[in-house]
Amino acid sequence: MGSGKREDERTPIGSRVAAAGLNQTLLGLTKQNFPGQLLAGATLLAIAIPEQLATSQLAGVPAFTAMIAFIAASLVFFVVGSNPILSIGADSTIAPLFAVVLLRLAPASSAQYLELVATTAVVTGLIVLGVGLLRLGWLADFLSLPIVAGFMGGIGLIIIVHQLPRALGVASGGETFLQRIGSLSNHLGHVSAWSVVIALGTLGVMIVGEKLNARLPWALGAVAAATLVASLASLGAHGVLELGSVSTGALTWRLHWFDLHEWGIVFTTALTLVVVIVSQSAATSRTSADEIGVAENLSRDFVGIGLANVAAGLAGAFPVNASPARTTVTQLAGGRTKMVGLVAGLGALVLSPLAKYAHMIPLAALAGVLFFVAGRLVKIKLFRAIWHASRVEFVLAMVSALGVVLVGVEQGLAIAVGLAILDQTWRSARPRMVEMGRRKGTTSWEPHEEHAVERVDHVLALLFDEPIFFANAGVFRREMHDKLAKYPRTKHVVIDAVAITDIDYTGMVALSRVVDDLTRDKISISFARANDDVKARLANSTEKAIRHIKFFDSTDAAASHALDD
C-alpha cells in the first residue's frame, strides 16, 4: 500500500507472462476441486499403465517405450493443449498403422526400427503442428462417419488377429491379415488353455467392470491379478508367455538420416497417421469439451498434439494420439482441469523405476486388454444404425473396412478417402430440382407436394438443393428444360437459391445458356434468397446473360414482381 507503485511496475514482465501461462494451464483448478482432480489423475494413470504396455506390443517396440511416449505427450499437452481432459499418448488405433508398414523395413525392436518410428513421430508431429497453426481443422470433417467407422473397424480386426497368437499361446507368423489367419490355423494343435483363460478372464473383467463402474481401473486390476496367478502357479511351464525384461533406461536420441526409399515410406506413413490423428483427435476433443461444458479450440489442440508427437520422437518413442477411451475415463472420474494430465504424466515418471517388475506380466493378459480396445473400434451398433439409415453408406463402410483388412492400412485409407470423394461427388452430381407452390392464404412457398400448397399460374418456382458446379451444371440445365416442358404456359421462372451456396465457372456458363434459352422463349428469370457471394459472382461474371438477373429476398416477392410486370 505504501509503495505507491503500480502492479506492472512491481512485477517483471517475464514473471507476469509466466504467471499468466500457468493460470491458463491450470484454469479451473481450485482448493475445493484439487483433491478430486488429483484422484482423477490417479485413475487415468491406473488405466494408462496396462494400456500403454499393451500398445507397445502392437507397435513392435520395447514395453517401456510406450510409457516414455505417454509421459512426454502428457506433459507437453499439459503446457500447450487446450482441452483440459484430452489424454494424449500411445494409442492402439495408430500403432498398427505405422507398425505394419515400418516392420517391412526392419525387425521389431531393432535399432533401425526404433529409429524409423521415432523419426515418423517427429515428421507426423510437424505436419499435425502445421494443421493447427494454419487452422486446417476442417480437414477432420472430410471423411464421413460411416467411412471412418469402417476404417476403424478394420483396424480393430487387425488388432484382434495380431493378438490372437498371444491369447492362444502359440507362435505368430505372416505379414498380412490372411497370412496370419493361415499361420494360426497351423498352430491350433498347440494352444495353451491357460493362455486362453487369462486372455478371456482379463477381457471379461474389463467388460463387466466397465458396466459396474467405469471409473475404476479394472484393466490394471485384471492384469495384476493375471500376473499374480501366473507367477504363483508357474504357468510359464504351461505355455503362458511373459512380457519379458522391461528396461526403463534413459531418453535416447534415435533420429537418423535415411535413404530416399526409407524417407518416402516415413512420409507416406506420417500422412496416413495425420489423417487418423486429426479425425480421431477432433472427434474426441469436441465430444469431451461438450461433456464438461468448455469451449473447444481444435487448432490449439492440434498444436499440442503435434508438439507431443515431436517430443515423443525426440525422446526416442513413437507417434501418439488422443485416446477416446482414456479421455472418457477421465471425464467419468470427474476430471475437469489439466491437472489430471499432469498428475498422470508425473505419476508415470515417478513409477518408472518399478517397470522392471512388469516382466512377469502374461502376454495373454495384455492381449485381453487389446481385445477390449479393439472391441471399442468395431462398433456393431453403429454399423446397424448405418444399415438402417442408408444401405449405400453401409456398403461404403464395409468396403472401407475390407480395404484396410485385406489390402493394407495405407491402401485402405486411400480407398476410404477415395470413397468419401466419390460419395460426395455422386451426391452433389445428383441434386433435386424441387417444384415450389404457395400455401393458401399466405406468402409462404413450399414444395408443391405438400398439402394446401398450390402452383401460381405462369410462375415456375424451383428450388435447386446443391451449389451449381461442374459435376451438376448439366443436370441443372436438363432439369430446367424438363420442368418447362411439363409446364409450357410458364412466363416467369423463380429460382429459390437458398441452397445454392456457390456457382463455379462451369455453373455460370450453364446458367447463362439457361437464361439465353428462356430469353428466346420470352420467359423471365429471377433469384430469391441468394447469398451475397452468389450475387457478386453473377454480377461480375463475364457471361453477359446472367449479369442482370434480378434478386429478391423471398420467393413470393420475386413471383409478385414478375406477375406485376
C-alpha positions as CSV (number, residue, x, y, z in Angstrom):
1,M,0.0,0.0,0.0
2,G,2.8,2.4,0.9
3,S,5.0,1.7,-2.1
4,G,2.9,3.8,-4.5
5,K,3.9,1.6,-7.4
6,R,1.5,0.2,-9.9
7,E,1.4,-3.6,-10.2
8,D,3.0,-3.6,-13.6
9,E,5.9,-1.6,-12.1
10,R,6.4,-4.1,-9.2
11,T,6.3,-7.3,-11.3
12,P,8.8,-8.1,-14.0
13,I,7.2,-8.6,-17.4
14,G,8.6,-12.2,-17.7
15,S,7.1,-13.2,-14.4
16,R,3.7,-11.8,-15.3
17,V,3.8,-13.7,-18.6
18,A,4.8,-16.9,-16.9
19,A,2.1,-16.5,-14.2
20,A,-0.5,-15.9,-16.9
21,G,0.6,-19.0,-18.8
22,L,0.4,-21.1,-15.6
23,N,-3.0,-19.7,-14.7
24,Q,-4.2,-20.5,-18.2
25,T,-2.8,-24.0,-18.0
26,L,-4.4,-24.7,-14.6
27,L,-7.6,-22.9,-15.4
28,G,-10.5,-24.1,-13.3
29,L,-8.4,-25.6,-10.5
30,T,-9.4,-24.6,-7.0
31,K,-8.7,-25.6,-3.4
32,Q,-12.2,-27.3,-3.4
33,N,-11.7,-29.4,-6.5
34,F,-8.0,-30.1,-6.1
35,P,-8.5,-33.5,-4.3
36,G,-11.0,-34.6,-7.0
37,Q,-8.6,-33.7,-9.8
38,L,-5.8,-35.5,-8.1
39,L,-7.9,-38.6,-7.8
40,A,-9.0,-38.3,-11.5
41,G,-5.3,-38.1,-12.5
42,A,-4.5,-41.3,-10.4
43,T,-7.4,-43.0,-12.1
44,L,-6.1,-42.0,-15.6
45,L,-2.7,-43.3,-14.6
46,A,-4.1,-46.7,-13.5
47,I,-5.9,-47.1,-16.8
48,A,-2.9,-45.9,-18.9
49,I,-0.2,-48.2,-17.5
50,P,-1.6,-51.5,-18.8
51,E,-3.0,-49.9,-21.9
52,Q,0.4,-48.4,-22.8
53,L,2.3,-51.6,-22.1
54,A,-0.2,-53.5,-24.3
55,T,0.1,-50.9,-27.1
56,S,3.9,-51.3,-27.1
57,Q,3.2,-54.9,-28.3
58,L,1.1,-53.5,-31.2
59,A,3.9,-51.0,-32.1
60,G,6.6,-53.7,-32.1
61,V,8.8,-51.8,-29.6
62,P,10.2,-52.5,-26.1
63,A,7.5,-52.4,-23.5
64,F,8.6,-49.2,-21.7
65,T,8.8,-47.2,-24.9
66,A,5.1,-46.6,-24.8
67,M,5.3,-45.2,-21.3
68,I,8.0,-42.8,-22.5
69,A,5.6,-41.7,-25.2
70,F,2.8,-41.2,-22.7
71,I,4.9,-39.2,-20.2
72,A,6.3,-36.9,-22.9
73,A,3.0,-36.4,-24.6
74,S,1.1,-35.8,-21.4
75,L,3.5,-33.2,-20.1
76,V,3.7,-31.4,-23.4
77,F,0.0,-31.3,-23.9
78,F,-0.4,-30.0,-20.4
79,V,1.6,-26.9,-21.3
80,V,0.4,-26.3,-24.9
81,G,-3.0,-28.0,-25.4
82,S,-6.4,-26.5,-24.9
83,N,-8.8,-29.3,-23.9
84,P,-8.5,-29.9,-20.1
85,I,-9.1,-33.6,-20.1
86,L,-7.9,-34.8,-23.5
87,S,-5.5,-37.7,-22.9
88,I,-2.5,-38.0,-25.3
89,G,-0.2,-41.0,-25.5
90,A,0.4,-44.3,-27.3
91,D,-2.8,-45.3,-29.0
92,S,-3.9,-48.7,-30.3
93,T,-5.6,-47.1,-33.3
94,I,-2.4,-45.7,-34.8
95,A,0.1,-48.2,-33.5
96,P,-0.8,-50.9,-36.1
97,L,-0.8,-48.2,-38.8
98,F,2.9,-47.5,-38.6
99,A,4.0,-50.9,-37.4
100,V,2.6,-52.9,-40.4
101,V,4.4,-50.5,-42.7
102,L,7.7,-49.9,-41.0
103,L,8.2,-53.6,-40.0
104,R,8.7,-54.2,-43.7
105,L,11.9,-52.2,-43.4
106,A,13.4,-53.5,-40.2
107,P,12.7,-56.2,-37.5
108,A,10.6,-55.2,-34.4
109,S,12.6,-53.6,-31.6
110,S,15.7,-53.4,-33.7
111,A,17.8,-50.2,-33.7
112,Q,16.8,-49.4,-37.3
113,Y,13.1,-49.9,-36.5
114,L,13.3,-47.7,-33.4
115,E,15.0,-45.0,-35.5
116,L,12.2,-45.3,-38.1
117,V,9.3,-45.0,-35.6
118,A,11.0,-42.1,-33.7
119,T,11.5,-40.2,-37.0
120,T,8.0,-40.9,-38.1
121,A,6.7,-39.4,-34.8
122,V,8.7,-36.2,-35.4
123,V,7.5,-35.9,-39.1
124,T,3.9,-36.7,-38.0
125,G,4.1,-34.1,-35.3
126,L,5.4,-31.4,-37.6
127,I,2.5,-32.0,-40.0
128,V,-0.1,-32.0,-37.3
129,L,1.5,-28.9,-35.9
130,G,1.1,-27.3,-39.3
131,V,-2.6,-28.3,-39.3
132,G,-3.0,-26.5,-36.0
133,L,-1.1,-23.4,-36.9
134,L,-2.8,-23.0,-40.3
135,R,-6.2,-23.7,-38.7
136,L,-6.9,-26.6,-41.0
137,G,-9.0,-28.4,-38.5
138,W,-11.9,-28.5,-41.0
139,L,-10.0,-31.4,-42.7
140,A,-11.2,-33.5,-39.8
141,D,-14.7,-33.3,-41.2
142,F,-13.7,-34.6,-44.6
143,L,-14.4,-38.3,-44.0
144,S,-18.0,-39.3,-43.4
145,L,-18.8,-41.1,-40.2
146,P,-19.7,-44.4,-42.0
147,I,-16.4,-44.5,-43.8
148,V,-14.4,-43.6,-40.6
149,A,-16.4,-46.4,-38.8
150,G,-15.4,-48.9,-41.4
151,F,-11.8,-47.8,-41.4
152,M,-11.6,-48.0,-37.6
153,G,-13.4,-51.3,-37.6
154,G,-10.8,-52.7,-40.0
155,I,-8.1,-51.6,-37.6
156,G,-9.9,-53.3,-34.8
157,L,-10.0,-56.6,-36.7
158,I,-6.3,-56.2,-37.4
159,I,-5.6,-55.7,-33.7
160,I,-7.6,-58.8,-32.8
161,V,-5.8,-61.0,-35.3
162,H,-2.4,-59.7,-34.3
163,Q,-3.2,-60.5,-30.6
164,L,-4.7,-64.0,-31.2
165,P,-1.3,-65.8,-31.1
166,R,-0.6,-64.3,-27.6
167,A,-4.1,-65.1,-26.4
168,L,-3.7,-68.7,-27.6
169,G,-0.1,-69.1,-26.5
170,V,1.1,-70.1,-30.0
171,A,3.7,-68.7,-32.4
172,S,2.7,-65.9,-34.7
173,G,3.6,-65.7,-38.4
174,G,2.7,-63.9,-41.6
175,E,2.6,-60.2,-42.5
176,T,-0.9,-59.8,-44.0
177,F,-4.3,-60.4,-42.3
178,L,-4.9,-63.6,-44.3
179,Q,-1.4,-64.9,-43.8
180,R,-1.7,-64.5,-40.0
181,I,-5.1,-66.4,-40.1
182,G,-3.4,-69.2,-42.1
183,S,-0.5,-69.3,-39.6
184,L,-2.9,-69.5,-36.7
185,S,-4.7,-72.4,-38.3
186,N,-1.5,-74.3,-38.5
187,H,-0.8,-73.9,-34.8
188,L,-4.2,-74.7,-33.3
189,G,-2.9,-78.0,-32.0
190,H,-0.5,-76.2,-29.7
191,V,-3.0,-73.9,-28.0
192,S,-2.3,-73.1,-24.3
193,A,-5.5,-73.5,-22.4
194,W,-4.1,-71.3,-19.6
195,S,-3.3,-68.5,-22.0
196,V,-6.9,-68.6,-23.3
197,V,-8.2,-68.5,-19.7
198,I,-6.0,-65.5,-18.8
199,A,-6.9,-63.6,-22.0
200,L,-10.7,-64.2,-21.7
201,G,-10.5,-63.6,-18.0
202,T,-8.9,-60.2,-18.4
203,L,-11.3,-59.3,-21.2
204,G,-14.3,-60.4,-19.0
205,V,-13.2,-58.4,-16.0
206,M,-12.9,-55.2,-18.2
207,I,-16.3,-55.7,-19.8
208,V,-18.1,-56.4,-16.6
209,G,-16.1,-53.8,-14.7
210,E,-17.0,-51.1,-17.2
211,K,-20.7,-51.8,-16.7
212,L,-20.3,-51.7,-12.9
213,N,-18.2,-48.6,-12.5
214,A,-16.2,-47.3,-15.5
215,R,-14.2,-45.0,-13.1
216,L,-12.3,-47.9,-11.5
217,P,-9.0,-49.2,-13.0
218,W,-10.3,-52.6,-14.0
219,A,-7.6,-53.1,-16.6
220,L,-4.8,-52.6,-14.1
221,G,-6.5,-54.9,-11.6
222,A,-7.1,-57.6,-14.2
223,V,-3.5,-57.5,-15.4
224,A,-2.2,-57.5,-11.8
225,A,-4.4,-60.5,-10.9
226,A,-3.3,-62.4,-14.0
227,T,0.3,-61.7,-13.2
228,L,-0.1,-62.9,-9.7
229,V,-1.8,-66.1,-10.7
230,A,0.7,-66.9,-13.5
231,S,3.6,-66.3,-11.1
232,L,2.2,-68.4,-8.2
233,A,1.0,-71.2,-10.4
234,S,4.2,-71.2,-12.5
235,L,2.1,-71.0,-15.7
236,G,5.1,-70.3,-17.8
237,A,5.7,-74.1,-17.8
238,H,2.2,-74.5,-19.3
239,G,2.7,-72.3,-22.3
240,V,1.9,-68.9,-20.9
241,L,4.4,-66.4,-22.3
242,E,5.6,-63.4,-20.2
243,L,6.3,-59.8,-21.3
244,G,10.0,-60.3,-20.6
245,S,12.6,-57.9,-19.5
246,V,11.4,-54.3,-19.2
247,S,14.2,-51.7,-19.1
248,T,13.5,-48.1,-18.4
249,G,16.8,-46.7,-19.5
250,A,17.4,-43.0,-20.3
251,L,15.9,-41.0,-23.1
252,T,17.6,-41.9,-26.4
253,W,18.2,-39.8,-29.5
254,R,17.1,-42.0,-32.3
255,L,16.7,-39.6,-35.2
256,H,18.6,-40.8,-38.2
257,W,19.1,-39.8,-41.8
258,F,17.6,-42.5,-44.2
259,D,17.9,-43.2,-47.9
260,L,15.4,-41.8,-50.3
261,H,13.2,-45.0,-50.3
262,E,13.0,-45.1,-46.5
263,W,12.2,-41.3,-46.3
264,G,9.4,-41.9,-48.8
265,I,7.9,-44.6,-46.6
266,V,8.3,-42.4,-43.5
267,F,6.5,-39.5,-45.1
268,T,3.6,-41.6,-46.6
269,T,3.2,-43.4,-43.2
270,A,3.2,-40.0,-41.4
271,L,0.5,-38.7,-43.8
272,T,-1.6,-41.8,-43.1
273,L,-1.2,-41.2,-39.3
274,V,-2.1,-37.5,-39.7
275,V,-5.5,-38.3,-41.3
276,V,-6.3,-40.7,-38.4
277,I,-4.9,-38.4,-35.7
278,V,-6.7,-35.3,-36.9
279,S,-10.0,-37.2,-37.3
280,Q,-9.9,-39.1,-34.0
281,S,-8.5,-36.2,-32.0
282,A,-11.1,-33.7,-33.3
283,A,-13.9,-36.1,-32.5
284,T,-12.6,-36.8,-29.0
285,S,-11.8,-33.2,-28.3
286,R,-15.2,-32.0,-29.4
287,T,-17.1,-34.7,-27.5
288,S,-15.2,-34.3,-24.3
289,A,-15.5,-30.5,-24.4
290,D,-19.2,-30.8,-24.8
291,E,-19.4,-33.2,-21.9
292,I,-17.7,-30.9,-19.4
293,G,-19.1,-27.7,-20.9
294,V,-15.9,-25.9,-22.1
295,A,-15.2,-24.2,-25.4
296,E,-13.3,-26.2,-27.9
297,N,-10.2,-24.9,-29.6
298,L,-9.2,-27.6,-32.1
299,S,-6.4,-25.5,-33.6
300,R,-4.6,-25.2,-30.3
301,D,-5.3,-28.9,-29.5
302,F,-3.7,-29.9,-32.8
303,V,-0.7,-27.7,-32.0
304,G,-0.4,-29.5,-28.6
305,I,-0.8,-33.0,-30.3
306,G,1.8,-32.0,-32.9
307,L,4.3,-30.9,-30.4
308,A,3.5,-34.0,-28.3
309,N,4.5,-36.2,-31.3
310,V,7.7,-34.2,-31.8
311,A,8.6,-34.6,-28.1
312,A,7.8,-38.3,-28.2
313,G,10.1,-38.7,-31.2
314,L,12.9,-36.7,-29.7
315,A,12.6,-38.9,-26.6
316,G,13.1,-42.0,-28.7
317,A,9.5,-43.2,-28.6
318,F,6.8,-43.3,-31.3
319,P,3.7,-41.4,-32.6
320,V,1.0,-40.5,-30.2
321,N,-2.7,-39.7,-30.5
322,A,-5.7,-38.5,-28.4
323,S,-7.3,-41.5,-26.8
324,P,-11.1,-41.6,-26.8
325,A,-11.1,-44.4,-24.1
326,R,-8.8,-42.7,-21.7
327,T,-10.4,-39.3,-22.2
328,T,-13.8,-40.8,-21.4
329,V,-12.5,-42.5,-18.3
330,T,-11.0,-39.1,-17.2
331,Q,-14.4,-37.4,-17.7
332,L,-16.2,-40.2,-15.8
333,A,-13.7,-39.9,-13.0
334,G,-14.6,-36.3,-12.5
335,G,-11.7,-34.7,-14.4
336,R,-12.3,-31.1,-15.3
337,T,-8.9,-29.5,-15.4
338,K,-5.5,-30.1,-17.0
339,M,-4.2,-31.1,-13.5
340,V,-5.4,-34.6,-14.4
341,G,-3.0,-35.0,-17.3
342,L,-0.1,-33.5,-15.2
343,V,-0.8,-36.0,-12.4
344,A,-0.9,-38.9,-14.8
345,G,2.3,-37.9,-16.6
346,L,4.3,-37.1,-13.5
347,G,2.9,-40.3,-11.8
348,A,4.1,-42.4,-14.7
349,L,7.5,-40.7,-14.4
350,V,7.8,-41.3,-10.7
351,L,6.7,-45.0,-11.0
352,S,9.2,-45.7,-13.9
353,P,11.7,-47.5,-11.6
354,L,9.1,-50.1,-10.9
355,A,8.8,-51.0,-14.5
356,K,11.4,-53.8,-14.1
357,Y,8.8,-55.8,-12.2
358,A,6.5,-55.8,-15.2
359,H,8.5,-58.6,-16.8
360,M,6.2,-61.2,-15.3
361,I,3.0,-59.9,-16.9
362,P,1.5,-62.6,-19.2
363,L,1.2,-61.6,-22.8
364,A,-2.2,-63.1,-22.8
365,A,-3.4,-60.6,-20.2
366,L,-2.2,-57.7,-22.4
367,A,-3.9,-59.4,-25.4
368,G,-7.1,-59.3,-23.3
369,V,-6.7,-55.6,-22.8
370,L,-6.2,-55.0,-26.5
371,F,-9.2,-57.2,-27.3
372,F,-11.3,-54.8,-25.2
373,V,-9.8,-51.8,-27.0
374,A,-10.4,-53.4,-30.4
375,G,-14.0,-54.1,-29.5
376,R,-14.5,-50.4,-29.0
377,L,-13.3,-49.8,-32.5
378,V,-15.5,-52.4,-34.1
379,K,-18.8,-50.6,-33.4
380,I,-21.5,-53.1,-34.2
381,K,-24.3,-50.9,-33.0
382,L,-23.1,-48.1,-35.2
383,F,-23.0,-50.4,-38.2
384,R,-26.5,-51.4,-37.5
385,A,-27.6,-47.8,-37.4
386,I,-25.9,-47.1,-40.6
387,W,-27.6,-50.1,-42.2
388,H,-31.0,-48.8,-41.2
389,A,-30.2,-45.3,-42.3
390,S,-28.6,-45.9,-45.7
391,R,-27.7,-49.1,-47.5
392,V,-25.3,-47.2,-49.7
393,E,-23.4,-45.7,-46.8
394,F,-23.3,-49.2,-45.1
395,V,-21.7,-50.6,-48.3
396,L,-19.1,-47.8,-48.2
397,A,-18.3,-48.6,-44.6
398,M,-17.8,-52.3,-45.4
399,V,-15.6,-51.6,-48.4
400,S,-13.5,-49.3,-46.2
401,A,-13.2,-52.0,-43.6
402,L,-12.3,-54.7,-46.1
403,G,-9.8,-52.4,-47.8
404,V,-7.9,-52.0,-44.5
405,V,-8.1,-55.7,-43.6
406,L,-7.4,-57.3,-47.0
407,V,-5.4,-54.8,-49.0
408,G,-3.4,-52.9,-46.3
409,V,-3.8,-49.9,-43.9
410,E,-2.3,-47.3,-46.3
411,Q,-4.3,-48.6,-49.3
412,G,-7.4,-48.9,-47.1
413,L,-7.0,-45.3,-46.1
414,A,-6.6,-44.3,-49.7
415,I,-9.8,-46.3,-50.5
416,A,-11.6,-44.6,-47.7
417,V,-10.6,-41.1,-48.9
418,G,-11.5,-42.1,-52.5
419,L,-14.9,-43.4,-51.4
420,A,-15.5,-40.1,-49.4
421,I,-14.7,-38.1,-52.5
422,L,-16.8,-40.3,-54.8
423,D,-19.7,-40.3,-52.3
424,Q,-19.8,-36.6,-52.0
425,T,-19.4,-36.0,-55.8
426,W,-22.1,-38.6,-56.5
427,R,-24.5,-36.8,-54.1
428,S,-23.7,-33.4,-55.4
429,A,-24.0,-34.5,-59.0
430,R,-27.5,-35.8,-58.4
431,P,-29.3,-32.8,-56.9
432,R,-33.0,-32.3,-56.7
433,M,-35.0,-29.6,-58.6
434,V,-38.0,-29.2,-56.3
435,E,-41.2,-27.6,-57.6
436,M,-42.5,-24.9,-55.2
437,G,-46.0,-23.6,-54.7
438,R,-47.7,-21.0,-52.4
439,R,-49.6,-22.1,-49.4
440,K,-53.2,-21.0,-49.4
441,G,-53.8,-17.6,-47.8
442,T,-50.1,-17.0,-47.1
443,T,-46.9,-15.7,-48.7
444,S,-45.0,-18.9,-47.9
445,W,-43.7,-21.0,-50.7
446,E,-43.1,-24.7,-50.1
447,P,-42.6,-28.0,-52.0
448,H,-45.7,-28.4,-54.3
449,E,-46.3,-31.9,-53.0
450,E,-47.3,-30.6,-49.6
451,H,-51.0,-30.4,-48.6
452,A,-52.7,-27.0,-49.3
453,V,-49.8,-25.8,-51.5
454,E,-50.8,-24.6,-55.0
455,R,-48.9,-23.6,-58.1
456,V,-49.3,-20.0,-59.2
457,D,-50.3,-19.6,-62.8
458,H,-47.5,-18.7,-65.2
459,V,-44.9,-18.9,-62.4
460,L,-42.5,-21.8,-62.2
461,A,-40.7,-21.6,-58.8
462,L,-37.9,-24.1,-58.3
463,L,-35.5,-24.9,-55.5
464,F,-32.1,-26.4,-56.6
465,D,-30.7,-28.1,-53.5
466,E,-26.9,-28.0,-54.3
467,P,-24.3,-25.5,-55.4
468,I,-24.1,-25.3,-59.2
469,F,-20.7,-26.7,-60.2
470,F,-19.1,-28.7,-63.0
471,A,-20.5,-32.1,-61.8
472,N,-24.1,-31.0,-61.8
473,A,-24.3,-27.9,-64.2
474,G,-25.6,-30.1,-67.0
475,V,-28.2,-31.6,-64.6
476,F,-29.4,-28.1,-63.7
477,R,-29.9,-27.2,-67.4
478,R,-31.7,-30.5,-68.2
479,E,-33.9,-30.4,-65.2
480,M,-34.9,-26.8,-66.1
481,H,-35.9,-27.8,-69.6
482,D,-37.8,-30.8,-68.3
483,K,-39.8,-28.6,-66.0
484,L,-40.5,-26.1,-68.7
485,A,-41.7,-28.9,-71.0
486,K,-44.0,-30.0,-68.2
487,Y,-45.4,-26.5,-67.8
488,P,-45.4,-24.9,-71.3
489,R,-47.5,-21.9,-70.2
490,T,-44.7,-20.7,-67.9
491,K,-43.8,-17.0,-68.3
492,H,-41.7,-16.5,-65.2
493,V,-39.0,-18.7,-63.6
494,V,-38.1,-18.1,-60.0
495,I,-35.0,-19.9,-58.6
496,D,-35.1,-20.3,-54.8
497,A,-31.3,-20.1,-54.3
498,V,-31.1,-20.6,-50.6
499,A,-29.2,-23.9,-51.1
500,I,-27.0,-22.6,-54.0
501,T,-24.1,-21.5,-51.8
502,D,-21.7,-21.2,-54.7
503,I,-21.5,-21.3,-58.5
504,D,-18.3,-22.2,-60.3
505,Y,-17.4,-21.1,-63.9
506,T,-19.0,-24.2,-65.4
507,G,-22.1,-23.5,-63.4
508,M,-22.2,-19.9,-64.6
509,V,-21.8,-21.0,-68.3
510,A,-24.7,-23.5,-67.8
511,L,-26.8,-20.8,-66.1
512,S,-26.0,-18.4,-69.0
513,R,-27.3,-20.9,-71.5
514,V,-30.4,-21.4,-69.5
515,V,-31.0,-17.6,-69.4
516,D,-30.5,-17.5,-73.2
517,D,-32.9,-20.3,-73.7
518,L,-35.5,-18.6,-71.5
519,T,-35.0,-15.2,-73.2
520,R,-35.6,-16.8,-76.6
521,D,-38.9,-18.1,-75.3
522,K,-39.7,-14.7,-73.7
523,I,-39.6,-16.2,-70.1
524,S,-38.1,-14.1,-67.3
525,I,-35.9,-15.5,-64.6
526,S,-35.1,-14.2,-61.1
527,F,-33.3,-15.5,-58.0
528,A,-34.7,-15.5,-54.5
529,R,-32.8,-15.8,-51.2
530,A,-29.4,-15.8,-52.9
531,N,-26.4,-15.1,-50.6
532,D,-24.0,-12.2,-51.2
533,D,-21.2,-14.3,-52.7
534,V,-23.6,-15.7,-55.4
535,K,-24.9,-12.2,-56.1
536,A,-21.4,-10.8,-56.5
537,R,-20.2,-13.8,-58.6
538,L,-23.1,-13.4,-61.0
539,A,-22.9,-9.6,-61.2
540,N,-19.1,-9.8,-62.0
541,S,-19.5,-12.7,-64.4
542,T,-18.1,-12.5,-68.0
543,E,-21.3,-14.2,-69.1
544,K,-23.4,-11.2,-70.1
545,A,-26.7,-13.1,-70.0
546,I,-26.5,-13.6,-66.2
547,R,-25.2,-10.2,-65.1
548,H,-28.7,-8.6,-64.9
549,I,-30.6,-11.4,-63.1
550,K,-32.8,-9.8,-60.5
551,F,-32.5,-10.8,-56.9
552,F,-35.3,-10.8,-54.2
553,D,-35.4,-11.5,-50.5
554,S,-38.2,-14.1,-50.9
555,T,-39.7,-16.4,-53.5
556,D,-43.1,-14.6,-53.0
557,A,-41.5,-11.2,-53.6
558,A,-39.9,-12.5,-56.8
559,A,-43.1,-14.1,-58.0
560,S,-45.2,-11.0,-57.2
561,H,-42.7,-8.7,-59.0
562,A,-42.8,-11.0,-62.1
563,L,-46.6,-11.0,-62.2
564,D,-46.8,-7.3,-61.8
565,D,-44.5,-6.6,-64.8
